[in-house]
């Protein structure tokens, strides 16, 4: 039986390509489903904030869904790689369960945090090739009931269509876009004047989000007048030095 591996993040994709799993089909599915407007998700589109993607934020993922549906037609095994800490890949799992809820298929999931039952492996992206190979043996088959449960969670998120979706203690929540503002301000207060890159690195240790999303939050706080730039780097935002107002 052929296997379609579904992964989020270039790091995980490249590591898997250099592992014994490379003989399987590997789909890089970099969908940012945690922010933006989900009203067009049934058309395989999501509207991201322009400031986040630096372009018109209407992103289509029809190609990725077509690959998944072709694998289903071939009766391939589908395996999604995620964790109970990685909101990006977890939302992808929920979404795939939704589009496949009425389709008979061999659907599996691996959770990186189950590798050693600690928070050391918050995402498959932090694992090396040997660890990914071992994690594959810890896969779970998603039952029909589980598929409907995950699908219902996804539909509730779409109906809420909040500014942002987060993952806390394995539970997905709909929240406003300023949800992490206080955390960012508190961390900046403890650090004092600091490069944006260092602040983002420290924040990522607490809550795993992509660096561009943290940069987006910081830019909004600068516009609101709660953070000021004390040294500007016109070439790279992450090299700006910032502090609390």
Secondary structure, DSSP 4 states (H G I P E B T S, - for coil): --EEEEE-SHHHHHHHHTSGGGGSEEEE----TTBSB-TTGGGTEEE--HHHHTS--EEE-HHHHHHHHHHHHTT-EEEEEE-SS-HHHHHHHHHHHHHTTTS--EEEEEEGGGTTSSTT-SSGGG--HHHHHHHGGG-EE--HHHHHHHHHHHHHHHHH--SEEEEETTEEEEE-TTTTHHHHHHHHHHH-SEEHHHHHHHHHHHS---HHHHHHHHHHHHHTTSEEEEE--SS-GGG-EEEE-
